[in-house]
Amino acid sequence: MYAIPPKLTNRTIVVGLSALVVLCAVGPMMWAISTSLKNEVDAVAAIPALIPPSITFANFLTVFTHKTFLVELFNSVLYAAGAVAVALAVGIPAGYAASRFNFPAKRPLMLLILATSMVPGVALLVPTFYLLDQLGLLNNRFVVVVILAARIAPQTVWFIQNFVDAVPRDIDEAALLDGASHRQILLLLVLPLIRPGIAAVAVIGAITTWNDYITVAVFAPDSVKRTLQVALVNQVFDSVGISWSFTMAFALVSSLPVIVLFVLVQKWFIAGLTAGAVKG
Amino acid sequence: MVWFLPVVVLLLAVSLYPTVFVIWMSFQKTRFYDLTGFVGLANYVEVLSSRTFWDTTYTSLAYMAGSLALSLALGVFAALILNNLGRTGKLLRVLTLLPWTLSMAVVGTIWLSLFNPSYGPIGHYMKQIGIAPGLMLGDPGLALWLTVLVTSWWSFPYVMVIVTAAIQSIPRELYEAVQVDGGGWFPKLRYVTWPHLIPTLGSTALTLGILYLTLVTLLIVLTGGGPLGATTTWSFETFRGTVQAQNIGPTAVYSIVVLVANIVLGVVYIRATGRVSA
């Protein structure tokens, strides 16, 4: 049996190279898991062991009982959930209008959204810090949510627009004839139909904002306003007292929600990555 | 119009206004975080005539080019290999994509431990085969390339997913034509798969190029821009200037350099692909 596309027929080579690829990707993560299960002494052994000589869950217990852990977890959840909620609240009406309405200002408005998506967050660090400082808005949770929401807003609008495009127009035309307003059509007809799409944008947005370090680190460095990501980096900087087994446990705990979300929605995640990225 | 109002207000306040403000800031004389008056192009002259600027330019471009070369090569390789495995390949791709979902803070932490010269496994195995590991990320000649390696580990799965989608969209008839002419897997790869991948690779390179040019967190964790500035890119310099806040005028100029580079790549992307989103 032979296949038409360029397939290597030697099974051993294929299996061997595949294993190598997967190992390259997963190996460093296995090292992280292994380190998190070691005790302090084994974590700095002269001969590093991939399999811990003795397994301990003490590091995870220390992470969960750490005095600032709950605050950091709360902030991470609040910022990610808040940013996604705000992005959806502003993105859904705009995406619907972009799909369904035609009016003269539409093109400049879409161009504005496109233009802002090309402004990198790092270029705005210094002006935003300056402005927030002047307004006394540094270390403000609401401000962090709004800034993170603006980062994911353009992609949210485009995704929603595509999802609404996929809903047949006959449905809203029938509803319009029955006297429904566009508001009612969006809320009662279109939204339920594009729910899976909304879930996908929400998850992708949540992963992006959960993983953010720089926004929170620069604009809300206060110890009660920071997130798990910021706390992790601060531990790494504490080069005198760093405990690698504890830090790895912390890194894994802070990644767990993202990995769970990714595994739950990997199909959409991959569809989101490749959306339009392949030229036909 | 009203439907767009909320998103427009949000983007005007958070993105557009600071963008205009940073341009204005770059023409101001500054002391720490105080703006003390218009100075024309003085900040630009100061930055562009400094050695640091040209060092960071080299570092930015070398970092971007190195990361692109490695992540594209690894990504294409991984896609071609795992594409041989059907359903198992699909499962393995999900597993391989995991690094891409991790935050740069976590990626940096893991690799900092792997590269640790005293008790990290990489240094240990180098000693085993008789190479002195040296300072690893603390070595000014090596730090940038190790950073490139970490960046590629994190982003090659993205390339793999995009390339896989491109491979799977190639019509079977084209392969059949090569088959009829007696071509094996290499001619198929060379004359069918490869030409189809080129445009996808181009757009992926632009998307990742933008990402690499604007990335800071990974550099903060891995090297802090050092040693001796060896990994200080334009974006890292922007971050450093913002938090150290000794004189923010030149920092505003670096911000504008990053902004312009980003817009140039973004416009090339849109011209080349006719698409707006990455």
Contacts between the chains, C-beta under 8 A, distances in Angstrom:
chain1	res1	chain2	res2	distance
A	4	B	172	5.5
A	4	B	175	4.5
A	4	B	176	5.8
A	4	B	179	6.2
A	5	B	83	7.6
A	5	B	167	7.6
A	5	B	170	7.4
A	5	B	172	7.2
A	5	B	175	5.2
A	5	B	188	6.7
A	5	B	193	7.6
A	6	B	80	7.8
A	6	B	175	7.2
A	6	B	185	4.1
A	6	B	186	7.4
A	6	B	188	3.7
A	6	B	189	4.4
A	6	B	192	7.4
A	6	B	193	5.9
A	7	B	83	7.9
A	7	B	84	5.1
A	7	B	185	6.3
A	8	B	84	5.7
A	8	B	185	6.1
A	9	B	185	7.6
A	14	B	81	6.8
A	14	B	84	4.7
A	14	B	85	6.8
A	17	B	81	4.7
A	18	B	81	5.4
A	18	B	82	5.8
A	18	B	84	7.5
A	18	B	85	6.0
A	18	B	89	7.3
A	18	B	92	6.2
A	21	B	77	7.3
A	21	B	78	4.5
A	21	B	81	5.6
A	21	B	82	6.4
A	21	B	92	7.5
A	21	B	96	6.2
A	22	B	92	5.2
A	22	B	95	5.8
A	22	B	96	5.6
A	24	B	74	7.6
A	24	B	153	7.3
A	25	B	78	8.0
A	25	B	95	6.9
A	25	B	96	4.2
A	25	B	97	7.8
A	25	B	98	6.6
A	25	B	99	5.5
A	25	B	153	7.5
A	25	B	156	7.9
A	25	B	157	6.2
A	26	B	95	6.1
A	26	B	96	7.4
A	26	B	98	6.8
A	28	B	99	7.6
A	28	B	110	5.2
A	28	B	111	6.7
A	28	B	114	6.0
A	28	B	153	6.8
A	29	B	98	6.5
A	29	B	99	7.1
A	29	B	102	7.9
A	29	B	110	7.0
A	31	B	110	6.9
A	31	B	113	7.2
A	31	B	114	6.1
A	31	B	121	6.5
A	32	B	109	7.9
A	32	B	110	4.8
A	32	B	113	7.4
A	35	B	113	6.3
A	43	B	119	7.7
A	44	B	118	7.5
A	44	B	119	4.7
A	45	B	119	6.5
A	46	B	119	6.7
A	47	B	124	6.6
A	48	B	119	5.9
A	48	B	120	6.7
A	48	B	121	4.4
A	48	B	124	5.2
A	50	B	121	7.2
A	86	B	10	7.5
A	89	B	6	6.8
A	90	B	6	3.9
A	90	B	7	4.1
A	90	B	10	5.4
A	91	B	7	6.2
A	93	B	3	4.3
A	93	B	4	7.5
A	93	B	6	6.7
A	93	B	7	7.8
A	94	B	3	5.9
A	94	B	4	4.9
A	94	B	6	7.3
A	94	B	7	4.4
A	96	B	3	6.7
A	97	B	3	3.5
A	97	B	4	6.1
A	98	B	4	8.0
A	101	B	3	7.3
A	103	B	1	6.6
A	105	B	1	6.0
A	105	B	4	7.9
A	109	B	4	5.0
A	109	B	8	6.5
A	112	B	8	6.7
A	112	B	11	6.8
A	112	B	16	7.5
A	113	B	7	6.9
A	113	B	11	6.6
A	114	B	270	7.9
A	114	B	276	5.3
A	115	B	16	7.8
A	116	B	11	4.5
A	116	B	15	4.0
A	116	B	16	5.9
A	117	B	276	7.8
A	117	B	277	7.8
A	118	B	262	6.0
A	118	B	263	5.4
A	118	B	266	4.1
A	119	B	15	5.2
A	119	B	16	7.8
A	119	B	19	5.4
A	119	B	259	6.5
A	119	B	262	7.3
A	120	B	210	7.4
A	120	B	213	7.7
A	120	B	214	3.9
A	120	B	235	7.6
A	120	B	258	5.9
A	120	B	259	6.7
A	120	B	262	4.9
A	121	B	214	7.1
A	122	B	214	5.0
A	122	B	216	5.6
A	122	B	235	4.6
A	122	B	238	5.5
A	122	B	239	6.5
A	122	B	255	7.5
A	122	B	258	5.9
A	123	B	19	7.5
A	123	B	22	6.7
A	123	B	214	7.6
A	123	B	238	6.8
A	123	B	255	4.3
A	123	B	256	7.2
A	123	B	258	4.7
A	123	B	259	4.2
A	123	B	262	7.2
A	124	B	15	6.9
A	124	B	18	4.5
A	124	B	19	6.7
A	124	B	22	6.8
A	124	B	255	7.3
A	125	B	238	6.0
A	125	B	239	6.2
A	125	B	242	4.4
A	125	B	255	7.1
A	126	B	22	6.4
A	126	B	25	7.0
A	126	B	238	6.8
A	126	B	241	6.6
A	126	B	242	4.6
A	126	B	248	5.5
A	126	B	251	4.9
A	126	B	252	5.7
A	126	B	255	5.6
A	127	B	18	4.1
A	127	B	19	7.6
A	127	B	21	4.3
A	127	B	22	4.0
A	127	B	25	5.9
A	127	B	252	7.2
A	127	B	255	7.3
A	128	B	14	7.9
A	128	B	18	4.9
A	129	B	242	5.6
A	130	B	21	7.5
A	130	B	25	7.0
A	130	B	33	6.4
A	130	B	248	6.9
A	131	B	17	7.8
A	131	B	18	6.5
A	131	B	21	6.5
A	133	B	33	6.6
A	146	B	10	7.1
A	146	B	13	7.7
A	146	B	14	6.3
A	147	B	14	5.5
A	149	B	10	6.6
A	149	B	14	8.0
A	150	B	10	5.2
A	150	B	11	5.9
A	150	B	13	7.7
A	150	B	14	3.6
A	150	B	15	5.7
A	153	B	7	5.7
A	153	B	10	5.9
A	153	B	11	6.3
A	154	B	11	7.5
A	154	B	277	7.8
A	155	B	277	6.1
A	157	B	7	6.1
A	158	B	276	6.4
A	158	B	277	4.8
A	159	B	277	8.0
A	207	B	101	6.3
A	210	B	103	7.4
A	211	B	102	7.4
A	211	B	103	3.4
A	211	B	104	7.2
A	211	B	105	7.6
A	212	B	103	7.7
A	213	B	103	6.7
A	213	B	104	6.6
A	213	B	105	4.8
A	213	B	217	4.4
A	213	B	220	7.6
A	214	B	216	5.9
A	214	B	217	5.6
A	214	B	239	7.0
A	218	B	239	7.6
A	218	B	242	6.3
A	218	B	243	6.6
A	229	B	103	5.5
A	229	B	105	4.6
A	229	B	106	7.8
A	230	B	105	8.0
A	232	B	105	5.1
A	232	B	106	6.9
A	232	B	109	6.2
A	233	B	105	5.0
A	233	B	108	7.8
A	233	B	109	7.8
A	233	B	217	7.7
A	233	B	220	6.8
A	233	B	221	5.8
A	236	B	108	7.3
A	236	B	109	5.6
A	236	B	112	6.3
A	236	B	221	5.8
A	244	B	113	5.5
A	244	B	116	7.9
A	247	B	109	6.2
A	247	B	113	7.8
A	248	B	109	7.4
A	248	B	110	7.5
A	248	B	113	6.8
A	251	B	105	7.7
A	251	B	106	4.7
A	251	B	109	4.9
A	251	B	110	6.7
A	254	B	103	7.5
A	254	B	105	7.9
A	254	B	106	6.6
A	255	B	101	7.9
A	255	B	102	5.6
A	255	B	103	7.0
A	255	B	106	5.2
A	258	B	101	5.4
A	258	B	102	7.1
A	258	B	103	7.3
A	259	B	98	6.9
A	259	B	101	6.4
A	262	B	97	7.7
A	262	B	98	7.3
A	262	B	101	4.5
A	263	B	94	7.7
A	266	B	94	5.1
A	266	B	97	7.3
A	269	B	97	7.9
A	269	B	101	7.8
A	270	B	93	8.0
A	270	B	94	7.9
A	270	B	97	7.3
A	270	B	161	5.6
A	273	B	158	6.6
A	273	B	161	5.3
A	273	B	162	6.6
A	274	B	161	6.2
A	274	B	162	5.8
A	274	B	165	4.1
A	275	B	277	7.3
A	276	B	273	8.0
A	276	B	275	5.1
A	276	B	277	6.3
A	277	B	162	4.9
A	277	B	165	7.0
A	277	B	200	6.9
A	277	B	203	6.5
A	277	B	204	6.9
A	277	B	207	7.7
A	277	B	278	7.3
A	278	B	162	6.8
A	278	B	165	4.8
A	278	B	166	4.6
A	278	B	169	5.6
A	278	B	200	5.6
A	279	B	166	7.7
A	279	B	199	4.3
A	279	B	200	5.9
A	279	B	203	7.0
A	279	B	273	6.8
A	280	B	169	6.4
